[in-house]
Amino acid sequence: MIPSADLPLIVSRWFHLGAVIIAVGGTVFLRLVLHPASRRHLPEREQATLISALAARWSRVLYICIAVILLTGIINAAVMLGRHPGQPIYHSLFGIKVLLALVLFFLAIAITGRSKAFTGLRQNRARWMAVNIVLAGIIVLISNILKFLPTA
């Protein structure tokens, strides 16, 4: 039986993981399926139109996911850091995870946004999506390690 005090944390984690699945899964699909297919089968002009339309639509979904991840991440962090007081390995890994997530969010926003400052990143969108996929994998690995560290 689940203690009722843990129910909000369970719901928060569910939303957190759901947003992560959507954001990472969408990025993997775009990078490994759509991007190569559009480069192979569409003329450059049509490809640019498709990528622009997809970025506009995907950015809305992605930004909502990032907001949910940040909000639920703060909630989850408040609970989990309290369960691991005085455990420097937990806190260090958690800090690395947060920093990597912030880098991932920055890159995701930069390559889906319209700011002229990040045109260079958008011109190499496939590379930066691949970087984000690797970052997401590292973040999930760290999350798994944190999950199995004993509480204090």
Sequence and secondary structure as in RCSB ss.txt:
>XXXX:A:sequence
MIPSADLPLIVSRWFHLGAVIIAVGGTVFLRLVLHPASRRHLPEREQATLISALAARWSRVLYICIAVILLTGII
NAAVMLGRHPGQPIYHSLFGIKVLLALVLFFLAIAITGRSKAFTGLRQNRARWMAVNIVLAGIIVLISNILKFLP
TA
>XXXX:A:secstr
   GGGHHHHHHHHHHHHHHHHHHHHHHHIIIIIHHHHHHHS HHHHHHHHHHHHHHHHHHHHHHHHHHHHHHHH
HHHHHHHTSTT HHHHHHHHHHHHHHHHHHHHHHHHHS  GGGHHHHHTHHHHHHHHHHHHHHHHHHHHHHHHS 
  
